[in-house]
Amino acid sequence: MTDSDNAAKESGSAAAPSNFIRNMITQDLADGKHGGRVHTRFPPEPNGYLHIGHAKSICLNFSVAAENNGYCNLRFDDTNPAKESQEYVDAIKDNIRWLGFDWHGEVRYSSAYFQLLYDFAVQLINKDLAYVCSLSPEQAREYRGTLTEPGKNSPDRDRSKDESLDLLARMKAGEFPDGAYSLRARIDMASPNINMRDPVLYRIRHIAHHQTGSDWCIYPTYDYTHCISDAIEGITHSLCTLEFEDHRPLYDWILHNLDLESLQEVSDLAGSGYDYVLPEQTEFAKLKLNYTMMGKRNLKEMVDAGTVDGWDDPRMPTLAGLRRRGFTPAAIRNFCESVGVSRSESVVDMSMLEHAIRDDLDKHAPRAMCVLNPLKIVISNVEEGQVQHLNMANHPKDEAMGRRDVPFAREIYIDRADFEEEPPAGFKRLVPGGEVRLRGSYVIRCDSVEKDADGNIERLVCSADLETLGKRPEGRKVKGVIHWVSAEHGVPVTVRLYDRLFNVENPESKDIEDYRTVLNPDSLQVTESAIVEPSVVSDRRSDSYQFEREGYFCLDPVDSSSEKPVFNRTITLRDSWSS
């Protein structure tokens, strides 16, 4: 195995839960099928960024290969240059590696097989299994029929093989405009499976391709390309989501109507000593999350319309967005394993993904203090200029994460929400004349409240019980503990509070005419006045922190700078959406 294969294997779960695909592969190996090989592939179309739904397929394909000493290819099924770009290719590769996987050998492209695909199309014509059709795309849809009514034959269905071969060659040479002709399989226009009603194999598109440039002006369709690419690469298990189940008969029809010998000659297995066996497609349910839109068309529309700030907007379900928001690869992989693999369509509650990231960050994120809405406190019995350096644990349950220096001085900030002049019932924080403990520091008492001319609270004057550092106060019980930051030493930061992008469970419902009507108006709130303890910026122990009592936050990798750090809230400390 190569180094990249070993990396994939290490990323797989050693005790991965059983599912019907793992069981199938176990049985195939026991039966000696495919010569005891397991070779999968992840085949994205480079027409957008990967999202959390793709993560399930990535984890499945790479993991089952690694668990069985097999291989997993990364292949871009790049057959539609009108919607594809190098930007998407680069982003997909980057996010697969970030997720913790690497692919077997070089990155593959279906476009690298364009000449082979063309040659196989010629083979189908010579077998009277394909013909060139002059129906326009609109006419072809009319002839195709419906789910309840059969289609009708194209007027060109009986075109001779010689004429079809001549027209296909001229299509390839660029003689005809877009839509003038297409190459179609000759199968059965009365088939109950609409995908088998003489599907299009090639169409004319005079557009440059991000890999092949202007070499081609006819492009194969996804259905035609995908199965042959699998066969060329010696894939054993072609794992797809359930929407491709009705396409499986076409997958099999194409492969079983090509000469096995010719497929074997161009296969990666040629000369390997393995008996050549055609790949088989198996479908599983895709990952669906509530409060989320997953369709790439909808995601691209949000990006193009400026509804979100790009594909990596931290509110997006894209891996780039989740990564920027502070989600970890381990959390996403654990989430995908917990969801499981089955053939039953279901919608996963967003709280499962949120639990996965909370669980991971609770274990690995160092603690720090950040005041989002500062209220100044002057501690009257601490001298001006006096600074005490407190030593606090970076994690309450993991001493191996070390300790940090937290400066304490006369003036500090607390959060405005932690003080009430007229407290509601059960309020356990600071009140006039009341006491509260500062996290890792002293018990303080509020002695007076200072206001401006409009009656707004400007600052509090408090006194500290200097005998309570690490000790309980004598003769009384103080229940409340609040976080704080030194006014002199704290660092101003921008904080972005992210929440779910939609306020309904199914924003892609057919009952919703415009997704913009169900956007969550509070999905992003920005505060420029936050103050964080200095070690967060100076020490950079981590890119992710638990800001005590506020949630988990990460340093924004795009907009943050040394002059003005920007922190994104990854997730709150607990689910605020539960009823």
C-alpha positions as CSV (number, residue, x, y, z in Angstrom):
1,M,0.0,0.0,0.0
2,T,1.2,3.6,-0.6
3,D,1.6,6.2,2.1
4,S,-1.7,7.8,1.0
5,D,-3.5,4.5,1.4
6,N,-2.0,4.0,4.9
7,A,-3.2,7.5,5.8
8,A,-6.7,6.5,4.7
9,K,-6.5,3.3,6.6
10,E,-5.5,5.2,9.8
11,S,-8.4,7.5,9.3
12,G,-10.9,4.6,9.3
13,S,-12.5,3.5,12.5
14,A,-10.9,0.3,13.9
15,A,-14.2,-0.7,15.4
16,A,-16.6,0.7,12.8
17,P,-20.2,-0.2,13.3
18,S,-21.6,-2.9,11.0
19,N,-24.0,-2.0,8.2
20,F,-25.4,-3.7,5.1
21,I,-22.5,-2.5,2.9
22,R,-19.8,-3.6,5.3
23,N,-21.6,-7.0,5.6
24,M,-21.9,-7.3,1.8
25,I,-18.2,-6.6,1.4
26,T,-17.3,-9.1,4.1
27,Q,-19.4,-11.7,2.2
28,D,-17.8,-10.8,-1.1
29,L,-14.3,-11.3,0.4
30,A,-15.4,-14.7,1.9
31,D,-16.7,-15.8,-1.5
32,G,-13.4,-14.6,-3.3
33,K,-15.4,-12.2,-5.4
34,H,-13.3,-9.7,-7.4
35,G,-10.2,-11.8,-6.5
36,G,-10.5,-10.7,-2.9
37,R,-10.1,-7.1,-3.8
38,V,-11.9,-4.0,-2.4
39,H,-11.5,-0.9,-4.6
40,T,-13.9,2.0,-4.1
41,R,-14.0,5.5,-5.4
42,F,-15.4,8.9,-4.4
43,P,-16.6,10.5,-7.7
44,P,-17.8,14.1,-7.2
45,E,-18.9,16.3,-10.0
46,P,-16.8,19.5,-9.7
47,N,-19.8,21.8,-9.9
48,G,-19.8,23.1,-6.3
49,Y,-18.3,22.7,-2.9
50,L,-18.7,19.5,-0.9
51,H,-21.3,19.6,1.9
52,I,-22.0,17.5,5.0
53,G,-24.0,15.0,2.9
54,H,-20.9,14.3,0.8
55,A,-19.0,13.6,4.1
56,K,-21.1,10.5,4.6
57,S,-20.1,9.1,1.2
58,I,-16.5,10.1,1.7
59,C,-16.2,8.4,5.1
60,L,-18.0,5.3,3.7
61,N,-15.9,4.9,0.6
62,F,-12.5,5.6,2.1
63,S,-13.2,3.7,5.3
64,V,-14.5,0.4,3.9
65,A,-11.5,0.4,1.5
66,A,-9.0,1.0,4.4
67,E,-10.7,-1.5,6.6
68,N,-10.2,-4.2,4.0
69,N,-6.6,-3.3,2.8
70,G,-8.1,-1.9,-0.3
71,Y,-7.9,1.3,-2.3
72,C,-10.2,4.3,-2.8
73,N,-9.8,6.5,-5.8
74,L,-10.7,10.2,-6.1
75,R,-12.2,10.7,-9.5
76,F,-13.9,13.9,-10.8
77,D,-16.8,13.0,-13.0
78,D,-16.3,16.1,-15.0
79,T,-18.6,15.8,-18.0
80,N,-20.4,19.1,-17.8
81,P,-17.9,22.0,-18.3
82,A,-20.7,24.6,-18.3
83,K,-21.1,24.1,-14.5
84,E,-17.6,23.0,-13.5
85,S,-14.5,24.9,-12.6
86,Q,-10.9,24.4,-11.3
87,E,-12.0,26.3,-8.1
88,Y,-14.3,23.5,-7.3
89,V,-11.7,20.8,-8.1
90,D,-9.2,22.4,-5.8
91,A,-11.7,23.0,-3.0
92,I,-12.9,19.3,-3.1
93,K,-9.3,18.0,-2.9
94,D,-8.5,20.3,0.0
95,N,-11.6,19.3,2.0
96,I,-11.1,15.6,1.5
97,R,-7.6,15.9,2.9
98,W,-8.9,18.1,5.8
99,L,-11.4,15.5,6.6
100,G,-8.6,13.1,7.2
101,F,-8.5,11.0,4.0
102,D,-6.2,10.6,1.0
103,W,-6.8,8.8,-2.2
104,H,-5.0,6.0,-4.0
105,G,-2.5,7.2,-6.6
106,E,-3.1,10.3,-8.6
107,V,-6.3,12.3,-8.8
108,R,-8.4,10.9,-11.6
109,Y,-10.7,12.7,-14.1
110,S,-13.4,11.2,-16.3
111,S,-12.2,13.7,-18.9
112,A,-8.9,11.8,-19.1
113,Y,-11.0,8.9,-20.6
114,F,-12.8,11.1,-23.2
115,Q,-11.1,9.3,-26.2
116,L,-11.9,5.9,-24.7
117,L,-15.5,6.9,-24.1
118,Y,-15.8,8.0,-27.7
119,D,-14.3,4.7,-28.9
120,F,-16.8,2.8,-26.8
121,A,-19.6,4.9,-28.3
122,V,-18.5,3.9,-31.7
123,Q,-18.5,0.3,-30.6
124,L,-22.2,0.6,-29.4
125,I,-23.1,2.1,-32.8
126,N,-21.4,-0.8,-34.6
127,K,-23.5,-3.1,-32.5
128,D,-26.7,-1.3,-33.5
129,L,-27.1,-0.3,-29.9
130,A,-26.8,3.5,-30.4
131,Y,-27.8,6.1,-33.0
132,V,-27.5,9.8,-33.7
133,C,-30.7,11.6,-33.1
134,S,-31.7,15.0,-34.5
135,L,-34.5,15.8,-31.9
136,S,-33.9,18.9,-30.0
137,P,-33.7,18.6,-26.2
138,E,-37.3,19.9,-25.9
139,Q,-38.6,17.4,-28.5
140,A,-36.7,14.5,-26.9
141,R,-38.4,15.3,-23.6
142,E,-41.8,15.2,-25.3
143,Y,-41.0,11.9,-27.0
144,R,-39.7,10.4,-23.7
145,G,-43.2,10.0,-22.3
146,T,-44.1,10.1,-18.6
147,L,-43.9,7.8,-15.6
148,T,-47.3,6.4,-16.5
149,E,-47.2,6.6,-20.3
150,P,-44.6,5.0,-22.6
151,G,-42.4,7.1,-24.9
152,K,-42.4,7.0,-28.6
153,N,-39.5,6.3,-31.0
154,S,-37.4,9.1,-32.4
155,P,-37.8,9.5,-36.2
156,D,-34.1,8.8,-36.3
157,R,-34.2,5.5,-34.3
158,D,-33.8,3.4,-37.4
159,R,-30.9,5.5,-38.8
160,S,-28.2,3.2,-40.2
161,K,-25.0,2.6,-38.3
162,D,-23.0,4.1,-41.1
163,E,-24.9,7.3,-41.1
164,S,-24.7,7.5,-37.3
165,L,-21.0,6.9,-37.4
166,D,-20.6,9.7,-40.0
167,L,-22.7,12.1,-38.0
168,L,-20.9,11.3,-34.7
169,A,-17.6,12.0,-36.3
170,R,-18.8,15.3,-37.7
171,M,-20.3,16.2,-34.3
172,K,-16.8,15.6,-32.8
173,A,-15.3,17.7,-35.6
174,G,-17.5,20.6,-34.6
175,E,-19.6,20.9,-37.7
176,F,-22.9,21.3,-35.9
177,P,-24.2,23.8,-33.3
178,D,-25.2,22.9,-29.7
179,G,-28.4,20.8,-29.6
180,A,-28.4,19.9,-33.3
181,Y,-27.7,16.2,-32.6
182,S,-27.2,13.8,-29.8
183,L,-26.1,10.2,-29.5
184,R,-28.6,8.0,-27.9
185,A,-28.6,4.4,-26.7
186,R,-31.1,2.1,-28.5
187,I,-32.9,0.3,-25.7
188,D,-36.7,0.5,-25.2
189,M,-38.9,3.5,-25.4
190,A,-41.7,1.6,-23.7
191,S,-39.6,0.6,-20.6
192,P,-41.3,1.3,-17.3
193,N,-37.9,2.7,-16.2
194,I,-37.7,6.1,-17.8
195,N,-33.9,6.0,-17.6
196,M,-33.9,3.2,-20.2
197,R,-35.9,5.0,-22.8
198,D,-33.1,5.6,-25.3
199,P,-31.0,7.8,-22.9
200,V,-28.6,10.4,-24.3
201,L,-25.0,9.3,-24.3
202,Y,-23.4,12.4,-26.0
203,R,-24.4,16.0,-26.6
204,I,-22.9,18.9,-28.4
205,R,-21.5,21.7,-26.3
206,H,-19.1,24.2,-27.8
207,I,-17.5,25.2,-24.5
208,A,-14.0,24.9,-23.1
209,H,-13.3,22.3,-20.4
210,H,-11.2,23.0,-17.3
211,Q,-9.1,19.9,-18.0
212,T,-9.1,19.4,-21.7
213,G,-9.5,22.9,-23.0
214,S,-11.0,23.1,-26.4
215,D,-10.1,19.6,-27.5
216,W,-13.7,18.5,-27.4
217,C,-17.0,20.0,-28.4
218,I,-19.1,16.9,-27.6
219,Y,-19.3,15.6,-24.1
220,P,-20.6,12.3,-22.7
221,T,-23.4,12.3,-20.1
222,Y,-22.9,11.4,-16.5
223,D,-24.7,8.0,-16.7
224,Y,-22.7,6.9,-19.7
225,T,-19.4,8.0,-18.3
226,H,-19.7,6.9,-14.7
227,C,-20.0,3.2,-15.2
228,I,-17.2,3.0,-17.9
229,S,-14.9,5.1,-15.7
230,D,-15.5,2.6,-12.8
231,A,-14.7,-0.3,-15.2
232,I,-11.5,1.3,-16.4
233,E,-10.3,1.9,-12.9
234,G,-11.0,-1.7,-11.8
235,I,-13.6,-0.5,-9.2
236,T,-15.2,-3.4,-7.3
237,H,-17.9,-1.7,-5.3
238,S,-19.6,1.4,-6.8
239,L,-21.3,2.9,-3.8
240,C,-24.0,5.5,-4.7
241,T,-26.9,7.2,-3.0
242,L,-30.4,6.0,-3.5
243,E,-31.4,8.4,-6.2
244,F,-29.2,6.4,-8.6
245,E,-31.1,3.2,-7.9
246,D,-33.2,3.6,-11.0
247,H,-30.1,4.3,-13.0
248,R,-28.5,1.0,-12.1
249,P,-30.2,-0.9,-15.0
250,L,-28.5,1.6,-17.4
251,Y,-25.2,1.2,-15.6
252,D,-25.4,-2.5,-16.1
253,W,-26.7,-2.3,-19.7
254,I,-23.8,-0.1,-20.9
255,L,-21.2,-2.3,-19.3
256,H,-22.7,-5.6,-20.4
257,N,-23.1,-4.5,-24.0
258,L,-19.5,-3.4,-24.4
259,D,-16.9,-6.0,-25.3
260,L,-15.5,-7.2,-22.0
261,E,-12.1,-7.8,-23.7
262,S,-11.9,-4.2,-24.8
263,L,-12.8,-2.9,-21.3
264,Q,-10.2,-5.2,-19.8
265,E,-7.5,-4.0,-22.3
266,V,-7.9,-0.4,-21.1
267,S,-8.5,-1.2,-17.4
268,D,-6.0,-0.4,-14.7
269,L,-6.1,-4.2,-14.0
270,A,-4.6,-5.0,-17.4
271,G,-1.6,-7.2,-16.8
272,S,-2.2,-7.4,-13.1
273,G,-3.0,-11.1,-13.0
274,Y,-6.4,-10.5,-11.5
275,D,-9.5,-11.9,-13.3
276,Y,-11.3,-8.9,-14.7
277,V,-14.8,-8.5,-13.2
278,L,-17.2,-5.7,-14.0
279,P,-18.0,-3.3,-11.1
280,E,-21.4,-3.5,-9.3
281,Q,-23.4,-0.6,-8.1
282,T,-24.9,-0.6,-4.6
283,E,-27.1,2.2,-3.2
284,F,-27.5,3.7,0.3
285,A,-29.6,6.5,1.7
286,K,-28.0,9.9,1.5
287,L,-27.6,12.1,4.5
288,K,-30.3,14.7,5.0
289,L,-30.3,17.3,7.9
290,N,-33.2,19.3,9.1
291,Y,-32.9,23.1,9.1
292,T,-30.6,22.8,6.1
293,M,-30.7,23.0,2.4
294,M,-28.4,20.4,0.8
295,G,-29.0,20.7,-2.9
296,K,-26.0,22.1,-4.7
297,R,-28.2,24.2,-7.0
298,N,-29.8,25.9,-4.0
299,L,-26.5,26.4,-2.3
300,K,-25.0,28.0,-5.4
301,E,-28.1,30.2,-5.7
302,M,-27.5,31.5,-2.1
303,V,-23.9,32.2,-2.9
304,D,-24.6,33.9,-6.2
305,A,-27.5,36.0,-4.7
306,G,-25.3,37.1,-1.8
307,T,-27.7,35.5,0.8
308,V,-24.5,34.1,2.3
309,D,-20.9,35.3,2.1
310,G,-19.5,32.6,-0.2
311,W,-19.3,28.8,-0.2
312,D,-17.3,28.9,3.0
313,D,-19.8,31.1,4.9
314,P,-19.8,29.5,8.4
315,R,-23.6,29.1,8.2
316,M,-23.4,26.9,5.1
317,P,-23.5,23.1,5.4
318,T,-20.5,22.9,3.1
319,L,-17.3,21.3,4.6
320,A,-15.5,24.6,3.9
321,G,-18.2,26.5,5.9
322,L,-18.2,24.0,8.8
323,R,-14.4,24.1,8.8
324,R,-14.3,27.9,8.9
325,R,-16.9,27.8,11.7
326,G,-14.6,25.5,13.8
327,F,-16.0,22.1,13.2
328,T,-13.3,19.4,13.5
329,P,-12.7,16.5,11.1
330,A,-13.0,14.1,14.0
331,A,-16.5,15.4,14.9
332,I,-17.7,15.1,11.3
333,R,-16.4,11.6,10.9
334,N,-17.9,10.6,14.3
335,F,-21.2,12.1,13.3
336,C,-21.2,10.2,10.0
337,E,-20.5,6.9,11.8
338,S,-23.3,7.7,14.3
339,V,-25.8,8.3,11.6
340,G,-25.0,4.9,10.1
341,V,-25.5,3.5,6.6
342,S,-28.9,2.0,5.5
343,R,-31.3,2.0,2.6
344,S,-34.0,3.8,4.5
345,E,-34.5,7.5,3.7
346,S,-34.7,9.7,6.8
347,V,-33.9,13.2,8.1
348,V,-31.3,13.5,10.7
349,D,-31.8,16.1,13.5
350,M,-29.3,18.9,13.4
351,S,-28.8,18.3,17.2
352,M,-26.9,15.1,16.3
353,L,-24.2,17.1,14.4
354,E,-24.1,19.7,17.1
355,H,-23.7,17.1,19.8
356,A,-20.7,15.6,17.8
357,I,-18.9,18.9,17.7
358,R,-19.7,19.7,21.4
359,D,-18.4,16.3,22.4
360,D,-15.1,16.7,20.5
361,L,-14.5,20.3,21.5
362,D,-15.3,19.6,25.2
363,K,-12.4,17.1,25.2
364,H,-9.9,19.1,23.2
365,A,-10.6,22.8,23.3
366,P,-8.7,24.8,25.9
367,R,-10.7,27.1,28.1
368,A,-10.4,30.9,28.2
369,M,-12.5,33.9,29.2
370,C,-14.1,36.4,26.8
371,V,-16.6,39.2,27.7
372,L,-18.9,39.8,24.8
373,N,-20.8,42.8,26.2
374,P,-18.4,44.5,28.6
375,L,-19.4,46.3,31.8
376,K,-16.4,47.9,33.6
377,I,-15.8,47.2,37.3
378,V,-13.4,49.1,39.5
379,I,-12.2,47.1,42.5
380,S,-11.6,49.7,45.1
381,N,-9.3,47.8,47.4
382,V,-6.8,46.9,44.6
383,E,-4.2,49.6,44.1
384,E,-3.8,51.2,40.7
385,G,-1.0,49.7,38.7
386,Q,-1.0,46.5,40.8
387,V,-1.2,43.4,38.6
388,Q,-1.6,39.9,40.0
389,H,-0.8,37.0,37.6
390,L,-3.2,34.1,38.3
391,N,-2.4,30.6,37.2
392,M,-5.4,28.8,35.6
393,A,-5.8,25.4,34.1
394,N,-6.3,25.3,30.3
395,H,-8.8,22.4,30.8
396,P,-10.6,21.3,33.9
397,K,-10.3,17.6,33.2
398,D,-6.9,17.4,31.4
399,E,-3.8,18.6,33.2
400,A,-1.7,17.6,30.2
401,M,-3.1,20.7,28.4
402,G,-1.1,22.8,30.8
403,R,-1.9,26.1,32.5
404,R,-2.0,29.8,31.5
405,D,-1.3,33.2,33.0
406,V,-4.3,35.4,33.6
407,P,-3.6,39.0,34.7
408,F,-5.9,40.5,37.4
409,A,-5.9,44.2,38.1
410,R,-7.9,47.0,39.6
411,E,-10.2,47.4,36.6
412,I,-11.9,44.5,35.0
413,Y,-14.8,43.8,32.6
414,I,-17.7,41.5,33.2
415,D,-20.6,40.8,30.9
416,R,-23.5,43.2,31.3
417,A,-25.9,40.2,31.5
418,D,-24.1,39.2,34.8
419,F,-25.4,42.3,36.6
420,E,-29.0,43.3,37.5
421,E,-30.1,46.3,39.6
422,E,-33.5,44.6,40.0
423,P,-32.8,40.9,39.6
424,P,-35.4,38.5,38.6
425,A,-36.2,35.5,40.8
426,G,-33.4,32.9,40.8
427,F,-30.7,35.4,39.6
428,K,-27.4,34.1,41.0
429,R,-25.0,36.7,39.6
430,L,-24.0,40.2,40.7
431,V,-26.5,42.6,42.2
432,P,-26.2,45.8,44.3
433,G,-24.8,44.8,47.7
434,G,-24.5,41.2,46.6
435,E,-21.4,39.0,46.1
436,V,-20.2,36.8,43.3
437,R,-17.0,34.9,42.6
438,L,-14.8,35.8,39.7
439,R,-13.8,32.7,37.8
440,G,-10.4,31.5,39.2
441,S,-10.1,34.6,41.3
442,Y,-11.7,36.4,44.3
443,V,-15.2,37.0,45.6
444,I,-16.3,40.5,45.0
445,R,-19.2,42.6,46.4
446,C,-21.0,45.4,44.4
447,D,-20.8,48.5,46.6
448,S,-22.1,51.2,44.2
449,V,-23.4,51.7,40.7
450,E,-22.3,54.7,38.6
451,K,-24.5,56.0,35.7
452,D,-24.3,58.6,33.0
453,A,-26.6,61.6,32.5
454,D,-29.2,59.4,30.7
455,G,-29.3,56.8,33.5
456,N,-27.3,54.2,31.8
457,I,-24.9,52.1,33.9
458,E,-21.3,53.2,33.2
459,R,-19.5,51.1,35.7
460,L,-19.7,49.3,39.1
461,V,-17.5,49.9,42.1
462,C,-16.8,46.7,43.9
463,S,-14.5,45.4,46.7
464,A,-12.7,42.1,46.7
465,D,-12.4,39.7,49.6
466,L,-8.7,39.2,49.2
467,E,-8.8,36.1,51.4
468,T,-10.9,34.1,49.0
469,L,-8.4,33.3,46.2
470,G,-8.9,29.5,46.0
471,K,-10.8,29.5,49.2
472,R,-14.4,29.7,50.3
473,P,-15.4,33.0,52.1
474,E,-15.8,32.6,55.8
475,G,-19.3,32.6,57.3
476,R,-21.2,32.9,54.0
477,K,-22.0,31.0,50.8
478,V,-21.5,32.6,47.4
479,K,-23.4,30.7,44.7
480,G,-22.6,32.7,41.5
481,V,-19.5,32.4,39.4
482,I,-18.9,34.7,36.5
483,H,-16.2,35.2,33.9
484,W,-14.1,38.4,33.6
485,V,-11.2,40.0,31.7
486,S,-8.6,42.6,32.9
487,A,-9.5,45.9,31.3
488,E,-5.9,46.8,30.9
489,H,-4.6,43.5,29.5
490,G,-7.6,42.2,27.7
491,V,-7.5,42.2,23.8
492,P,-10.4,43.7,21.8
493,V,-11.8,41.2,19.3
494,T,-14.6,40.9,16.8
495,V,-17.0,38.0,17.6
496,R,-19.5,36.5,15.2
497,L,-22.3,34.6,16.8
498,Y,-23.5,32.1,14.2
499,D,-26.7,30.1,14.5
500,R,-28.8,27.9,12.1
501,L,-29.4,29.6,8.8
502,F,-33.1,28.6,8.6
503,N,-35.9,28.7,11.1
504,V,-38.0,25.8,9.6
505,E,-37.1,22.1,9.6
506,N,-37.4,21.7,5.8
507,P,-36.5,24.8,3.9
508,E,-36.5,22.8,0.7
509,S,-40.1,21.8,1.1
510,K,-42.3,22.2,-2.0
511,D,-44.7,24.3,0.2
512,I,-42.0,27.0,0.5
513,E,-42.0,29.1,-2.7
514,D,-38.9,31.2,-1.7
515,Y,-36.3,30.0,0.8
516,R,-35.5,33.6,1.7
517,T,-38.9,33.8,3.6
518,V,-37.7,31.2,6.1
519,L,-34.2,32.5,6.7
520,N,-33.3,32.9,10.4
521,P,-32.8,36.6,10.9
522,D,-30.5,35.9,13.9
523,S,-28.2,33.4,12.0
524,L,-25.4,36.0,12.3
525,Q,-24.9,38.6,15.0
526,V,-21.6,40.6,15.2
527,T,-20.1,42.3,18.2
528,E,-17.1,44.6,17.9
529,S,-16.8,45.3,21.6
530,A,-15.8,41.9,22.9
531,I,-12.7,41.6,25.1
532,V,-10.7,38.3,25.4
533,E,-8.0,37.4,27.9
534,P,-4.5,38.1,26.5
535,S,-3.2,34.5,26.4
536,V,-5.8,33.6,23.7
537,V,-4.0,36.0,21.2
538,S,-0.4,35.9,22.5
539,D,0.0,32.1,23.2
540,R,-2.2,30.7,20.4
541,R,-2.5,27.4,22.2
542,S,-5.3,26.5,19.8
543,D,-7.5,27.8,17.0
544,S,-10.5,26.7,19.0
545,Y,-11.5,27.6,22.5
546,Q,-14.3,27.2,24.9
547,F,-15.0,30.8,26.0
548,E,-16.4,30.0,29.5
549,R,-20.1,30.3,29.8
550,E,-20.4,31.5,26.2
551,G,-19.7,28.6,23.9
552,Y,-17.1,27.2,21.6
553,F,-15.3,29.6,19.3
554,C,-12.6,29.5,16.7
555,L,-10.3,32.1,15.1
556,D,-11.6,33.0,11.7
557,P,-8.9,31.8,9.2
558,V,-10.0,34.3,6.5
559,D,-10.8,37.7,8.1
560,S,-8.8,37.5,11.3
561,S,-5.6,39.5,11.6
562,S,-3.0,40.2,14.3
563,E,-4.4,43.8,14.6
564,K,-8.0,42.7,14.9
565,P,-8.6,39.0,15.7
566,V,-12.0,37.7,14.6
567,F,-13.6,34.7,16.4
568,N,-16.5,32.7,15.1
569,R,-18.9,30.9,17.4
570,T,-18.8,27.2,16.5
571,I,-21.6,26.1,18.8
572,T,-23.3,27.1,22.0
573,L,-22.6,25.2,25.2
574,R,-26.0,23.6,25.0
575,D,-28.8,23.2,22.5
576,S,-30.8,26.5,22.5
577,W,-33.3,25.1,20.0
578,S,-34.8,22.3,22.0
579,S,-38.3,22.8,23.1
